[in-house]
Amino acid sequence: MSRQPRLLDDLRSNLTSLENHLVDGHIDGRVSRRDFLRHGSVLGLSLPFLAQVTMVAGYSAAPSVARAAAQPGATIRIACASPKQAIDPVRGGTPGCFLLTQQVGEFLCVPGPDLILKPSLATSWKPNQDGSAWTFSLRKGVKFHSGGEMKADDVVATMDRLINPENTSNALTVFRGVLSQGAIRKVDDYTVEFHLDGPNGNFPYLVSSDNYNAIILPASYSGNFEDTWDGTGPFKIDRFTRNVGVSFVRNDDYWGPKALPAKTEFLFFEDIQPQILALQAGQVDMINKIPALAGIALLSNPAVEIINIKSSANQLVAMKCDAGPFKDPRVRRAVALCLDREKLVKGLMKGYAAVGNDTPFASIYPSADPTVPQRRQDIAQAKELMKAAGMEKGFQVTLSTSRYLEIPEYAQLIQGWVKQIGIDLKLDIMDYMSFYGQFVPGQSPFFDAVLGIDDYVHRGVPNFHLSALLKSDGVWNTARFNNKEYDALAKSYVASLDLEAQRAVSGKIQRLVLEETPYLWSYFYDQLTATKKGLVGVQPTAVGHLFLQNAGMA
């Protein structure tokens, strides 16, 4: 398709200098179509507008995919992990919990499978000149299940509730240093301004469904979510039975197209194998989340469809940097050089993952610097590093983790690999809740282990990992990594509104983190959802949410 300069000039005439720079990068080939659409959506440019710019600039449109239409009126039965805690959109942090709150609740915006941000309860958003303030326009005519209209007061109250330390929300790990109480302001009933602690180029992701606690609740919400299940979503509560399951029915007052299923039923399981057996026996129609290793029987089953969403979800190895055998970065790098990442992806993850490079910049991130060399297994170099650190005789250490997804098998592989450089690794694999304990330092193996592995859900941008895990004052900095140069680079990255500026800083961050190696990001695994053949319209997300309003049998 040929470029149409006059039409392109017309489209660009009302853009800011920042937005025009993104268009320039796309036209010149520095920014791919995928990255142009993703970053443009962050800046608040609509998808139809971005697609039009792409076509007028001379690029072909993305191919459309034909989809089978679902029949209305079905009851969809879903096998899922038990929530393991009270169902609470403010405090809930387990995958089973935030899957369920999302069935009735909604967010300001939602990333699609392509990771492009799409409007939901907000219809549009824009930053100020430096990204220190963002203005969101809200959708009109949206009703909570309890009857009141969703307005700016509800958004302000929701966000203030999440950043109030007394509510102990996991959202604090996202908002700390970004957003403070009293900084969310109502402009009018349908406009909200977020005045940030500093410039933040990726802020819309932080109030999207990527931040699973950011479901908009009524301003009057006072807790006890299980009594009301009040939200704005396409389904509303039918029946909840603790430790058994929950069902939802169509919300006929929904602001958007009405849900096709008449009912959805979520059945709780403590382990993945009973879920697999239930799907094979026809007792459920789908499994929300399957691990590649344990779910291998389903991956090649002709009666089962696998929905595969690329993600930045990872199983992170943390090494204490302030004391013990991992205080010396040469020892940490030696451990990193023992791992065979290609084998992890092909064997442990059955190909449903991308190789990691021991930094939080997954390859799906547009801001990742592709010129940073990939770390590969090198036992000889690992032994040299151990010798240089005075550890050539090795040492004994315990790795603590939980019995969750592929983590136990991953721990066993690490155990075998580090033995080659003299490390006698003992494994302490405990149940999920025991690993987290009281979830405070001194009372939690998650925080206290000298060496540990934890599972981290997908994030559409790396800000969470850069701040919560790696900054010196990060609330989940379980490696106790403390590096002032890194802190300054992270601040610079977070503040950047421009994609190419983010990319320049990310290269420096990636190289520094590789040198220090406080954590091992060995792979980023895909979100896998299994459905029975013929069930269509199911839309999982990389975070682990499940949109079912268009689901049914073909």
Number of C-alpha atoms within 10 A of each C-alpha: 10 10 14 13 12 10 14 18 13 10 15 15 10 10 13 11 11 15 18 14 15 23 23 14 15 21 19 11 10 14 19 14 18 16 20 23 26 24 24 21 23 23 24 21 19 19 17 10 13 19 18 16 22 22 17 21 22 15 17 13 13 11 6 6 6 6 9 13 13 19 16 16 15 15 19 21 19 25 25 24 22 20 22 18 15 15 23 19 27 26 19 22 21 18 19 22 21 26 24 22 25 24 24 23 23 22 24 25 22 23 23 17 15 15 25 20 27 21 21 18 26 20 17 21 23 17 23 11 13 15 21 19 20 24 21 22 21 24 19 15 13 19 18 22 23 12 12 12 15 24 24 24 20 19 27 23 20 22 26 18 22 24 24 14 14 8 13 15 21 20 25 20 20 22 22 18 15 20 20 18 14 13 16 24 17 18 14 13 14 18 20 23 21 21 20 19 15 16 24 24 24 24 26 24 22 22 22 25 27 25 23 28 26 26 27 26 27 23 17 10 14 9 12 11 17 15 10 13 23 21 26 31 26 26 28 25 22 14 12 16 10 15 14 11 18 18 22 23 19 22 19 14 17 19 17 12 11 16 22 20 23 18 22 24 20 24 21 21 18 13 13 20 13 12 26 20 12 17 23 18 10 11 14 21 23 28 24 24 24 24 20 23 16 15 19 13 12 19 16 11 13 9 12 20 19 19 17 16 22 21 26 27 23 24 22 20 24 28 29 24 22 14 11 11 20 22 16 18 19 22 26 26 24 25 26 30 22 24 22 18 22 19 13 19 20 14 13 21 23 16 16 21 25 24 22 23 24 26 23 29 26 25 18 18 19 21 24 23 22 13 7 14 11 11 18 14 17 14 19 13 14 24 23 17 22 23 17 12 15 13 19 16 11 19 13 11 16 15 21 23 27 23 16 18 19 17 19 18 14 15 22 14 15 18 19 14 21 21 16 15 23 16 20 16 20 14 17 16 19 16 11 15 14 16 24 19 15 14 15 13 14 12 13 16 24 26 24 18 21 22 24 28 25 18 16 14 19 22 22 27 22 21 23 20 20 23 25 21 23 26 23 17 16 20 15 19 22 26 26 21 24 17 14 11 10 20 18 12 18 20 18 16 28 23 20 19 24 18 23 18 14 20 19 14 20 26 17 16 25 20 16 16 19 22 14 18 26 29 29 25 23 26 24 29 26 24 27 23 22 23 21 20 16 15 19 20 20 19 17 21 26 26 24 23 22 19 17 21 23 18 24 23 19 14
